[in-house]
Amino acid sequence: MIPAIIALVGLGMLIPGQSPAVKPGTVKIVVDPAFGQGTEWDALFKTSTDTWTAFCSDGSFFRSAAADGLVHKFDAAGRLVKSIGRKGQGPGDLQGPGALDVLDGKTLVVNDAGNRRLSLFDLDGVFIKTVKLGESGASTSSILTLTALGGNKIVCAVQDGRASPPDVIAFRYRVLVKDVEDGRETELAVFDWEKPRSKFMVRVIEWEPAVFLAKAGPDRVLVACSGTPEVALFSFSGEKRSSFILDIERTRITWKHLEFAVRADENPKNIEFLAKNKSDIKLPEFLPCYSRLALDAQGRVLVYDYNAARFSREASFKAFSLEGRPLASVKIDPAGHKPVMPVHFWKEFAYAYLTKAGDDDSFVFARFRLVSD
């Protein structure tokens, strides 16, 4: 049982692409300057935490804007086409939209997180219906992430409460395949998490292990949790087809890790704040095994190193085949930007927010290549 919070991330479907062979060493971010010209990303998305992205077959894409209750559609060049939804609880309304994906090439499935339901639209933004969890539609589970599989099926991670002692915070996360037409559900995996309850709660996002979901083939779905070293592949019907174990040693969380996480090296006042409340803060036991996990356009598994364990903010990853064969260890040169770990890929490009080093107030959603030195 992992004494830490689990965050949930959907990676979307695997897109056949044109990525070159991954090589050991360093890759540099080379931004496509033509992408998103004239698009005011920081006006459409209030913060760079709005990271959910879903691609259509023509390269156009959708992105969630949680604070506004909207989903924005862009063409393949990154120009705004239209906005979908509105804040509210009625049919077609959205409350804190999060993960989203395109199902069977014709239906946009949105995690309407604030309303605890899925909202379905056609690709022109016309509302179709809502779908609840539970085969009777009566589940109280919170949907946290989703990925489209095909044949009316999605895979999603949901959160349920779990009984625990008064000095512990505990939840259960379940990974389910959901048929949005007939309502049937198949459970693939379960992850329990817990962390000590303390008088003064400090939440460090970087310490929260994540569940990653991705379509990895016609009848294969990848399921991984950064709280464990196992990467597993399941069939859509729930059969565990294969798995491999990452060679990673867990790091125990120390007070120094907390100081690093709150950037005490940049702001000494944070050290004073932590020291003042030290007796009331209880730390989780372990750091995650890795920071993020993604499939690139060629179906390679990219496992981003948890470099904060050694007090580094660099971005680097190890690449594996779907069978677990090691391919390369790679460092990302952000080329004047803050370190970034892309998880969205379309053909030869990666997509992510980029922020210029030294500038915390401005960001853009960028399309770029990772080019070997």
N, C-alpha and C positions, 0 to 999 in steps of 0.2 A: 504494500500500500504506500502510495507516494504522498508525503506530507507537504503538499503544495497545491496551489490553485492551478486548474487546467483551463487555458483559453482555447478557443476552437477556431480553426481556420479551414476554409474550403478552397481547394486549388483549381476547381473546374475540370473540364475534360481535357484529355491529351490531344493536341493538335499536331498532325503530321507536319513536319517543317523542313527547313533547309539548314539547320545549325551545323557548323563544322565539328569535326571530332574534337572532343574536349582534351586539352593537353595540360600536363603539370606546369606549374609556374604561376605567372601573374597575368591577369586579363585587365584591360583598361576599358572603362565606360566611354563609348563614342556615341554621343547623342545625335539623333536625327533632327536637324534644325528645322525641317519643313513640317514636322508633326505638331499639331495643336496651335498653329499660327493664328493669333487673334482670339484664342480661347482663354478666358479669365478663370483659370483653375481655382485660385484662392477665393473668388467670388462665388463660384458654384459649390465649392466644398469648404465648409467652415474651418476644418482642421485636416491635417494630413493623416488623421486616423481613419478617414473614410477610404478604405483600401479595397473594397469589394469590387471586382471587375468580372464581366462575362462577355465572351466573344461570340459573334455570329460567324457563319461560314464565309462571308465576304470581307471579314476583317473589321466591320463595324462593331461597336461594343457598348455595353451598358455599365453605368457606375452608380452606386447608391450614395445618396446624400442624406444621412440619417437625421441630422438636425432639422432639415426642412421637410421631411416626409416625402421625398421625391426620389425618382430614379431618372437619371439623365442618359439619353442615347446620343452617341457620337458616330460620325462616319469613320471610315478607315484612316482618314487623315487627321483625326482628332478634332473635328469641327462639330459643335453642338447641333444636333438635328431636332430634338424635342425633349420635353420633360414629361414624365409620367407620374400620375398619382397626385395626392394632396394629403395634408395632415388630417387625420381623423380616424374614425372607427367603423365607418360604413363600408359598403361594397366598393372596392376600388381605391379606398383610402389606405394610407400607410402611416404607421407610427413607428419611427425608428427603423426604417428598412436597413437590412444588413446584407448577408450573403445572398447571392443570386446566380442563376445560371440559365442557359438556353437549352431546353429539353426538346429532343427530336427535331431540331432545326426550325421549330415553329412556335414554341411557347416559352415565354419568359417566366421563370419561377423565382419569386422574391420571398425571402424570409422577412415577413412582417412582424418583427420581433416584439414590438410594443403591444401588438394585438394577439400574440401567441398563435399565429396561423401562417400559412403559406398563401400568397396572393398570386394568381396566374393571369398573365396578360398575353395577347398576341404580340408579334414583333413590331406592330405599329402603335402599341400602347393601349389597345382596347381591352378593357377588363373582361375576363372570362369567368372566374369563380375563385372562391377561397377554399382551402383544404386545411382541416385540423388534424392533429396527431391522434392516434388511437383509432382502431378500426371502426369504432362507433362514433369517432369524432369527439370523444369526451375526455381525452387526456389533458392533464394540466401541465405536462412537460413543456419546458421552454426550448424552442428550436434555436440552436446556436450557429449552425453552419449547414451548408448543403452543397451537393454537386450532382449535376444531371448525369444519368447513366444511359438512358434510352428506353424505348418500349414503355413509355409512361412512368418509368421508375427514376427516383432520385435516391441518393444516399445522404443521410443527415445525421448530425450529432445533436442529442438533446440532453437537457439537464433535469435531473430529478433530485428531490431532497432525500436525505439519508439520516437515520437516527444516529446520534453521537453524544458522548459525554459533554457536560457543560463547558469544559475547558478546551473543546475541539470544535472546529468548523468543518463540516463534512458534506460532500455531495457525491452523487453518482452520475456519470455520463454514459449514455448508451449510443452506439452507432447502429442506425436502422436503415434498411432499404424500404422505401415507401412507394407504393403504386398510387399515383395521384388520381387515377380513374376509379379503381375498385376499392381503394382504401387499405389494402392488405399491407402488413408490415412484417419484416423479417429482421431479427436482431443479429448483428454481426459480431459486435464486441462490446465489452463493458470496462470502463475505467473508473475506479474510485479514487477520490483525493481527499486529503484532510490537511489542515494546518492548525497550529496552536492558536487558541483564542487568547488575546492579551488585552490588557487594560488600554493600551495605546496601540491602535492598529496601524501598521505601515504596509501599504500595498505596493509592491514593486512588480510592475508589469513584466519586466525581463526575467523574473523568477518563476513566472507562471507557465508550467509545461503546456504544450498545445497539442490538440488532436488535429491531424492533417488527413484530408480525404481527397482522392483523385481517381478519376476513371483512367485505368491503365490498359485498356483493351476492350474487345467486344463483350467479354464476360468476366472482366477482372476489375476489382476496385481495390485501391491501395488504402490501407488504414495504418496510421502510425501515431504514437503519442510520445512527445519528447520527454515525458516522465519515465519512459522505459526505453531500452535499446533495441526493441524488436520492431521490424518493419514487415507487415503482413499483407498478403494478397488473398482476397476472397472472391468467390463467384457471386453473382447477383442473388443467387438463391440462398447464400449464407454458408457455403462450404469453404473452409479454409484451405486454399490451394497450396500455399507455400509461405515461407517467411525467412528472414535472415536477421542476425543479431549484429548490431554495430559494436565495434571494438572500442568502447568508450568507458572510462572510469569516472564514476560519479564524484562530484566535488562537494564537500560539506560547506555549508554557508557559514561565514564568519562575520564578525562585526565590520571587518575591513571591506567585505563585499557590499555590505549595506552602505557604507560611506562612499564607495565607488559608484553604486547604483544611483545615489542621490547627487552625484557629481560634486562631492565635497572638495575634490581637488580643484574645482573651478570656483566654488563658492564656500569659503571657510565657515560662513555662518551656519551652513547645514550641519557641520560637525558639532557646533555648539548646541544646535537644536536637538540632535540625536543624543548627545551626551546628557542633556537635561532630562530626557525621557527614557534613558537606557534601562532603568529598572522596570519600566512598564512595557517594554517591547520584547516579544518572544519571536525568535527567528524560525522559519521552516528549516528542515534538516538538510536537504540537498538542493543544489542547482539542477536545472534541466540537463538532459544528456546533450542536447543541441538546441540551437536557436530557432531554426526553421527547417522545413523540408519541402521540396518541390519536385515536380517532374518538368524537365525542360521539353522543348518541342520535339526532341528525338527520343523521348521516353527514358532519359537518364534520370536517376534519382539524385538530386542535389541535397546534401545534408550540410546545413550551415553550422559551422563550429560555434560553440558557446564560448567566445573569447573573453567574455567578462569574468570567467573563472580564473583567468590569469591577468585580470585587470587591464584588458586591451579592448578598444572599441573598433578594431579593424574588422572588416568583413572577409570571410574566407569560407570555402566549402570543400567537401569531399564528394566526388561523383562515383556512383555505383550503377551497375546494370540492375534491371528488375530482379535478376537472380541473386543479387548481392555481391557481384564480382567488383572489386575495387578498380576504378578507372584512372583517377587522378586526384591530386590535392591542389587546390587553386586559391590564390589570393586575388581579391578584387581591388584594383586601383580606382578610387572614385573620381579621379581627374578633376580635382578642385571642388568636389561636392562632399557632403557628409557621407560617411559609410552607408551603403545600402545593400539589402539582401533581397533581390527580386524573386517573386514567386509566380508571376504571371508572364507567360511566354506565348508568342504567336509567330509561327514560322521562324525567321532568323532574328527576331527582336525580343527583347525583354521590356517589360513595362513596370514602372514604379514611380513614386514621388521622388523628386530630387530637390535638395536644398543646398544652396551654395555654402561652403564652409565659412563660418563666421557670420552667417545671416540666418537668424532663427525666425524671422517674420515673413518670409516669402518662400513659396514652394510651387513647383509645377509638376504635373503628371507627364512624364517623359517616355519616349520610345527610344531605345538605344541598343547597340550591339555590345557584346562583351568580346573584345578583340585581344588576342594573344600578343605579347610583346615580341 
